Amino acid sequence: MTSLATEALAPQVQDLELSEEYLAQRFMRPAKPSEKISYEFTQDIALLHQYYRLRAEQESRFDGFDDRSQILVAKRGRQCIAGVRFTPSAAPHAKPLPMEGKDLSLQVMFPELNLTECSYGEASCLAILPDYPTETVFTEIVRHLIKKVITQKVKYLFSLSPQPVARAYRDAAQLFGLKWDVRNDIEVPNREEYEGGQMVLSVMDLAPYVQRHTPAYQSEKRREPELAD
């Protein structure tokens, strides 16, 4: 994506106006009216049960992190057709993310990010019913996920996923002028639960957008015309 295209898209992220209309007009064909797919972070027991079942069918195992995570679902009526899990960790009481363990520590791998002094999180356990338009649903999931993490002042979003999923995250993030960095240079531990699959670590830097939505930054922006005079 060119720098001009990125500059054109960046305000959509800054103002949290990643609207369905914007996506439809610029990047894809509009969804059919009959689909009526909506997206929400939910605590609804029925929707969560459907998401967990869908996730289990797609080989995502229970790991004990659901209770302190936030679940974003795509639904049609009362049917959950897709979902993803967001697990936050915030200083000064940071807790390990699902991908972390004795063989993987994000604070050790990314000392330059100063994770001990900020909020960060992980997107994991993506699952989408095969009968639905994967690209459209996935892009909307990423849009709602970005909005959520920015409003929660999460500066860095990590993911540990197969290479095709990492590329899909990267491509979706680029639609909003964001950089999803697929770190093929980082060696990921070979764990039993991966069942021989190759996993790759990715990270999205949201720090500039989080800063733009702090009260101090907004106050400074309101004062800028006065300072200019």
Buried (B, 14 or more C-beta within 10 A) or exposed (E): EEEEEBEEBBEBBBEBEBEBEBBEEEEBEEBEEEBEBEBEBBEBEEBBEBBBEBBEEEEBEEEEBBEEBBBBBBBBEEEBBBBBBBBBBBEEEBEBBBBBEEEBBBBEBBEEBEBEEBBBBBBBBBBBBEEBBEEBBBBBBBBBBBBBBBEBBBBBBBBBBEBEBBBBBBBBBBBBBBEBEBBEEEEBEEBEEEEEEEBBBBBBBBBEBBEBBEEEEEEEEEEEEEEEE
